[in-house]
Amino acid sequence: MSAQSAYQAEEARLEEAVEDIKRQIGGIGPRYTGDDFTEQMLDLQQEERRQRLEIAQKEAYFGRIDFQEDGKELPLPLYIGKAGVGRSGSNDLLVVDWRAPVASLFYSFSGGEAPVSYDSPDGEIGGTVHLKRNLMVRQTELLRLVDSFVRGQEEDAVTDEFLLFRLGESKDNKLRDIVSTIQQEQDRIIRADKNLALFIQGVAGSGKTTVALHRLAFLLYQYSGRIRSERMIIFAPNRMFLDYISGVLPELGVGDIVQTTFADWAIELLDKEVELRSQAETLEFWFEQPHTPEDFQQASGQLKGSTVFKEALDAKLAELEASLLPDEPFEPLPGWKLLPLKMKEWHETDYGEESIMRRRERLVSRIKRWLESELKDRGVADKKIRAKAVAKLNAFTKKIPSYTAPQLYRKLLEGKQGAELLPAALAKATAARLKQGEAESEDLAPLVYLHIKLHGLGRPFFDHIVIDEAQDYSPFQLEALRLCQQQPSMTVLGDLQQGIHAYAGVSDWNELSGLFADGSTGYFELDRSYRSTTEIIDFANRVLAGMSGSVKPAVPVFRSGDAVELEPCADGDWGNRLAEVVRSWQKEELFQTIAVIGRTERECQDIHDALTGAGLDAALVNARQPAYGGGLTVVPAYLSKGLEFDAVLVADAGADAYGQADAKLLYVACTRALHRLRLLYRGEPTSLIGDEA
């Protein structure tokens, strides 16, 4: 069949599919508004079906694979889309859901004449692929058709044409789904078993965040009825990044998944008993002045985030639990005694694995019931005698300690015992802040851990947890989150090469994966970068060339573009030159989003002043930013992580801005660019790019 005939046939099939979907939408009646529970449940199912059909109506499908199952005479064309849709009046599928087992062939098959197979609920299904076709559909219109495999014509296939076309598109201010271009190595992660703590090392631009979001959608489909979206949670690095990724799950038809930051979640869990001290000061301290490796090793975030600190707190919790048991009898009236041995028996045999303060509450209640029983059995009716006994009860139970997490944390860090846990000055400063109702970000993991140990989670366990930028998490944070699940089910992703928060994070994934039992973890590496051109990735890799480590450098998808530009700039001409570069880029239609990346927040303020002074409309991003709005953005390098822009201008890559210790920071800045990267430098260029200047 000729290309034109194939295109016309697909247009006709699309038109038929859209009409069928419209008829199905039209056949769904109005919403039920009554009080009957059964009808409400039926209405909910109908509404979910309507939403699924509306997704399919806008973009019915994106791929086709013709698969001949073993034992069948002819191949069956399967159209793959975001939402599965049955054909009206039959049991045939109009569209196969991308998460269905058979749809895995679309992602795993990369060509060749050999037989293939996929895992189904009925076992392994084998067969032969005859055609793999990519289709771009927008608002019911077929815009593009690319055959990546035609059996018998493989030499003519253009395997990456569709992917490269999609990668070459300009970006707006939101992350989008990649369901039509999921690659084989990404699909393996998405479809991995649920009951694992899955660690993903992904280079900049490898799609790890998007893969994790698609994994959530897959798990909800695969384990339907066993897990629920409202018991899933995504931890993102900041609120601006949350806004950036907010559109992906709705595009996939998934709602109700909590998307938050660890800090916001922790403060809420602690009933807002503490407020988070502004992180702007922390960021300014670590990124706006030089530091030695020793500074990072002794940082409060490293000390408080360590398993050593967690184990020290565990020892204190054990002491606290032992103190819950009175070492003297309760004697409400002369001759009436409840012995410590009996109270110990209740505590150790009746209260199971409940939290410490819950066990305290139950012990107090049991003592109270004992007194009430004794008063009744002994026939004590005199109000004065009863009041005296109750007063003794209140005095006795007050001796059994009760704490909230902030109260206990502060008590443990005060005085001499604080120096047993942390350096004395750090313990004293932390206790003083807690007294004022404030906590540093590194205190949140210990506080959450103590809260759950003391009071329990107080809400359903999480079915699945996603942690993004996990290289910036401490082992203690992961220990705290482990308490929020009955069994490990996590997707933990990040890039050690972007571990710029060395004062708090990890340098090796074993520091986190080692917290889990053998056999309960999985590890994947994504070393292909789909974001940037080959020239940009090669340049960024050279920035990290002098660093040691086990992480593989990024491998670019072959998408060639403009060479990376390095340009010296005099101090007096710096602001004008920034504005000139931006203005020239804005004339190019490809560049919908442009970032000027500075080294520090203060420098970014100067950049913003220069651009706005030149008449340019620029947004200035800071640590308190709730959203990223696209267009022209000025952002510090340490806040740009996770974002991507059509073009990036590094405002100053001079030696005074980036020393050898800043390689990861400059790498982050460079790898934000999709199509164009230019670096200005004042004075001498940083030695990280010195040979290229």
Secondary structure, 3 states (H helix, E strand, C coil): CCHHHHHHHHHHHHHHHHHHHHHHHHCCCCCCCCCCHHHHHHHHHHHHHHHHHHHHHHCCCCEEEEEEECCCCCCEEEEEECCCEECCCCCCEEEEECCCHHHHHHHHCCCCCCCEEEEECCEEEEEEEEEEEEEEEECCEEEEEEEEEECCCHHHCCCCHHHHHHHCCCCCCCCCCCCCCCCHHHHHHHCCCCCCEEEEEECCCCCHHHHHHHHHHHHHHHCECCECHHHEEEEECCHHHHHHHCCHHHHCCCCCCEEEEHHHHHHHHCCCCCEECCHHHHHHHHHCCCCCHHHHHCCHHHHHCCHHHHHHHHHHHHHHHHHCCCCCCECCCCCCCECHHHHHHHHHHCCCCCCHHHHHHHHHHHHHHHHHHHHHHCCCCCHHHHHHHHHHHHHHHHCCCCCCHHHHHHHHHCHHHHHHHCCHHHHHHHHHHHHCCEECHHHHHHHHHHHHHHHCCCCCCCCEEEECCHHHCCHHHHHHHHCCCCCCCEEEEECHHHCCCCCCCCCCCHHHHCCCCCCCEEEEEECEECCCCHHHHHHHHHHCCCCCCCCCCCEECCCCCCCCEEEECCHHHHHHHHHHHHHHHHCCCCCCCEEEEECCHHHHHHHHHHHHHCCCCCEECCCCCCCCCCCEEEEEHHHCCCCCEEEEEECCCECCCCCHHHHHHHHHHHCCEEEEEEEEECCCECCCCHHHC
